[in-house]
């Protein structure tokens, strides 16, 4: 299923680019209420040791209660904040998401929240020199195009790794791997 391909791709990207999955502090920023990539990666991260999760979103787009309960039950340390600037200095991985217009009942709420979090070079100056930036793509404007040249921006590699993960799954299913 698409969820498992996304989980594998995200986990592979973190492992390949950051060097480990255990003992990381990962921040999820943006639409955490409706973002399926966020929900699936959090579920996958529950299997790893020492993972800390920081949830960065406006009140209207907070992670659902059942996701928080599953993290607590798994013994994963997690915190919530509305401030990307406060959270970013301590993160190993930042997973950005876009606010999707189709998730809103009215245009006014969407317009108010769509630019709530935009990752800019100024915000990246607050981050660790080896922090990874991931995104499920496509982006709208939640990551400034100026970030694309930052060596910490791993979202294009993440997309490429998705191709490799699908190829490996297909070869395995066909018994060729």
Order of alpha helices (4+ residues) and beta strands (2+ residues): alpha-beta-alpha-beta-alpha-beta-alpha-beta-alpha-alpha-beta-alpha
